[in-house]
Amino acid sequence: MTFKKKVINTSIEAIQEAEKRAKKKISILNSAVAEAGKHIEVTYLKKFSEDFMNYTVDKILSENKGLKDLNLSTEKVLNLLEIDLNNLYELQVLFEENESKILFDKNGKPFYKIDKNDYTLFTKNEEENKKVDAIHKFIDAIEELEKHVHIYKGGITPLTSNLLRYDLRLMDWEINQEYFR
Protein backbone atom coordinates (compact mmCIF):
# COMPACT_ATOMS: atom_id res chain seq x y z
CA MET A 1 0.00 0.00 0.00
CA THR A 2 1.45 3.36 -1.05
CA PHE A 3 1.22 6.48 1.06
CA LYS A 4 -1.05 9.22 -0.28
CA LYS A 5 -0.92 12.54 1.51
CA LYS A 6 -4.13 14.11 2.80
CA VAL A 7 -5.08 17.68 3.59
CA ILE A 8 -4.90 18.58 7.26
CA ASN A 9 -5.69 22.26 7.00
CA THR A 10 -5.87 25.05 4.41
CA SER A 11 -5.47 28.63 5.59
CA ILE A 12 -8.20 30.58 3.81
CA GLU A 13 -7.07 33.81 5.51
CA ALA A 14 -3.51 33.36 4.24
CA ILE A 15 -4.77 32.74 0.69
CA GLN A 16 -6.95 35.86 0.87
CA GLU A 17 -4.02 37.89 2.19
CA ALA A 18 -1.78 36.62 -0.63
CA GLU A 19 -4.44 37.61 -3.18
CA LYS A 20 -4.73 41.04 -1.57
CA ARG A 21 -0.94 41.56 -1.75
CA ALA A 22 -0.85 40.43 -5.39
CA LYS A 23 -3.70 42.81 -6.33
CA LYS A 24 -1.86 45.61 -4.54
CA LYS A 25 1.31 44.86 -6.51
CA ILE A 26 -0.60 45.05 -9.80
CA SER A 27 -2.15 48.32 -8.60
CA ILE A 28 1.32 49.71 -7.87
CA LEU A 29 2.46 48.63 -11.34
CA ASN A 30 -0.52 50.42 -12.92
CA SER A 31 0.26 53.55 -10.89
CA ALA A 32 3.88 53.38 -12.03
CA VAL A 33 2.76 53.10 -15.67
CA ALA A 34 0.59 56.18 -15.19
CA GLU A 35 3.47 58.06 -13.54
CA ALA A 36 5.95 57.08 -16.28
CA GLY A 37 3.27 57.87 -18.86
CA LYS A 38 3.69 61.56 -18.01
CA HIS A 39 7.08 61.38 -19.73
CA ILE A 40 7.14 58.31 -22.00
CA GLU A 41 4.95 55.62 -23.50
CA VAL A 42 5.33 52.26 -21.79
CA THR A 43 5.27 49.74 -24.63
CA TYR A 44 6.64 46.62 -22.91
CA LEU A 45 4.98 46.23 -19.53
CA LYS A 46 6.98 43.16 -18.50
CA LYS A 47 10.30 44.87 -19.18
CA PHE A 48 9.03 48.00 -17.42
CA SER A 49 8.06 45.93 -14.36
CA GLU A 50 11.63 44.65 -14.04
CA ASP A 51 13.00 48.17 -13.43
CA PHE A 52 10.71 51.21 -13.70
CA MET A 53 13.49 53.76 -13.37
CA ASN A 54 15.96 52.34 -15.89
CA TYR A 55 13.20 51.66 -18.43
CA THR A 56 11.90 55.22 -18.12
CA VAL A 57 15.32 56.91 -18.12
CA ASP A 58 16.53 54.85 -21.10
CA LYS A 59 13.42 55.78 -23.06
CA ILE A 60 13.74 59.48 -22.16
CA LEU A 61 17.39 59.46 -23.23
CA SER A 62 16.64 57.68 -26.49
CA GLU A 63 13.89 60.21 -27.28
CA ASN A 64 16.29 63.10 -26.58
CA LYS A 65 19.44 61.97 -28.39
CA GLY A 66 20.51 65.57 -29.01
CA LEU A 67 21.06 66.09 -25.30
CA LYS A 68 22.91 62.81 -25.03
CA ASP A 69 25.42 64.03 -27.62
CA LEU A 70 26.29 66.97 -25.33
CA ASN A 71 27.97 64.50 -22.98
CA LEU A 72 25.69 65.40 -20.06
CA SER A 73 25.00 63.09 -17.15
CA THR A 74 21.62 61.43 -16.91
CA GLU A 75 20.70 63.62 -13.94
CA LYS A 76 21.52 66.81 -15.87
CA VAL A 77 19.47 65.68 -18.86
CA LEU A 78 16.49 65.00 -16.58
CA ASN A 79 16.97 68.42 -14.91
CA LEU A 80 17.15 70.18 -18.28
CA LEU A 81 13.91 68.49 -19.33
CA GLU A 82 12.43 69.32 -15.89
CA ILE A 83 11.56 65.69 -15.25
CA ASP A 84 11.14 64.55 -11.64
CA LEU A 85 11.12 60.78 -11.20
CA ASN A 86 10.90 60.70 -7.39
CA ASN A 87 7.31 59.42 -7.41
CA LEU A 88 8.28 56.69 -9.86
CA TYR A 89 11.20 55.73 -7.63
CA GLU A 90 8.90 55.48 -4.59
CA LEU A 91 6.51 53.28 -6.56
CA GLN A 92 9.41 51.04 -7.58
CA VAL A 93 10.45 50.65 -3.94
CA LEU A 94 6.89 49.67 -2.97
CA PHE A 95 6.71 47.29 -5.94
CA GLU A 96 9.96 45.55 -5.01
CA GLU A 97 9.04 45.29 -1.31
CA ASN A 98 5.89 43.39 -2.25
CA GLU A 99 7.02 39.76 -2.58
CA SER A 100 4.00 38.61 -4.59
CA LYS A 101 4.79 37.08 -7.95
CA ILE A 102 3.18 38.71 -10.96
CA LEU A 103 2.89 36.93 -14.28
CA PHE A 104 2.09 38.32 -17.72
CA ASP A 105 -0.25 36.81 -20.30
CA LYS A 106 0.58 36.65 -24.02
CA ASN A 107 -0.89 40.15 -24.48
CA GLY A 108 1.39 41.53 -21.77
CA LYS A 109 -1.39 42.02 -19.24
CA PRO A 110 -0.35 41.34 -15.61
CA PHE A 111 -2.10 38.71 -13.50
CA TYR A 112 -1.41 36.68 -10.40
CA LYS A 113 -1.76 33.04 -9.56
CA ILE A 114 -1.96 31.86 -5.97
CA ASP A 115 -0.91 28.26 -5.35
CA LYS A 116 -3.25 26.99 -2.64
CA ASN A 117 -0.76 24.19 -1.86
CA ASP A 118 1.59 26.83 -0.42
CA TYR A 119 -1.06 27.53 2.23
CA THR A 120 -2.11 23.93 2.82
CA LEU A 121 -0.69 21.53 5.39
CA PHE A 122 -0.56 17.91 4.26
CA THR A 123 0.05 14.69 6.15
CA LYS A 124 3.57 13.29 5.99
CA ASN A 125 3.00 9.62 6.80
CA GLU A 126 0.39 6.90 7.23
CA GLU A 127 0.07 7.53 10.99
CA GLU A 128 -0.96 11.13 10.32
CA ASN A 129 -3.43 9.90 7.69
CA LYS A 130 -5.08 7.70 10.34
CA LYS A 131 -5.27 10.67 12.72
CA VAL A 132 -6.90 12.87 10.04
CA ASP A 133 -9.37 10.10 9.15
CA ALA A 134 -10.35 9.76 12.82
CA ILE A 135 -10.84 13.53 13.12
CA HIS A 136 -13.05 13.59 10.02
CA LYS A 137 -15.11 10.68 11.35
CA PHE A 138 -15.56 12.63 14.59
CA ILE A 139 -16.66 15.74 12.64
CA ASP A 140 -19.10 13.65 10.58
CA ALA A 141 -20.52 12.16 13.78
CA ILE A 142 -20.98 15.61 15.33
CA GLU A 143 -22.74 16.90 12.23
CA GLU A 144 -24.98 13.82 12.07
CA LEU A 145 -25.88 14.21 15.74
CA GLU A 146 -26.59 17.90 15.17
CA LYS A 147 -29.52 16.91 12.96
CA HIS A 148 -31.21 15.63 16.11
CA VAL A 149 -29.95 17.90 18.89
CA HIS A 150 -28.22 21.28 19.15
CA ILE A 151 -24.44 20.99 19.49
CA TYR A 152 -22.42 23.78 21.10
CA LYS A 153 -19.51 23.63 18.70
CA GLY A 154 -17.40 25.98 20.80
CA GLY A 155 -17.32 23.30 23.49
CA ILE A 156 -15.56 20.86 21.16
CA THR A 157 -12.21 22.62 21.55
CA PRO A 158 -11.64 21.78 25.24
CA LEU A 159 -13.26 18.39 24.70
CA THR A 160 -10.57 17.49 22.13
CA SER A 161 -7.61 19.08 23.99
CA ASN A 162 -7.49 21.88 21.42
CA LEU A 163 -7.09 19.43 18.51
CA LEU A 164 -10.27 20.61 16.81
CA ARG A 165 -12.12 23.90 16.88
CA TYR A 166 -15.05 25.47 15.09
CA ASP A 167 -14.35 28.80 13.41
CA LEU A 168 -17.54 30.85 13.74
CA ARG A 169 -16.37 33.41 11.15
CA LEU A 170 -15.82 30.80 8.46
CA MET A 171 -18.51 28.46 9.78
CA ASP A 172 -16.15 25.53 9.38
CA TRP A 173 -14.04 23.10 11.39
CA GLU A 174 -10.34 23.74 11.82
CA ILE A 175 -7.76 21.14 12.80
CA ASN A 176 -4.92 22.39 15.01
CA GLN A 177 -1.73 22.12 12.95
CA GLU A 178 0.45 21.83 16.04
CA TYR A 179 -0.57 18.18 16.40
CA PHE A 180 1.05 17.46 13.01
CA ARG A 181 4.48 19.05 13.35
JOUR-V326996 format. One record per run of one state. SS is the DSSP state (@ for helix, = for strand, . for the rest). FROM is the first residue (numbers start at 1). TO is the last residue. If there is no record, write none. Layout:
ss-><SS SS>
from-><FROM FROM>
to-><TO TO>
This chain:
ss-><. = . @ . @ . @ . @ . @ . @ . = . = . @ = . @ . @ . = . = . @ .>
from-><1 7 11 12 37 45 51 52 64 65 69 74 81 86 98 102 105 110 113 116 120 123 126 147 153 160 164 168 172 176 177 181>
to-><6 10 11 36 44 50 51 63 64 68 73 80 85 97 101 104 109 112 115 119 122 125 146 152 159 163 167 171 175 176 180 181>
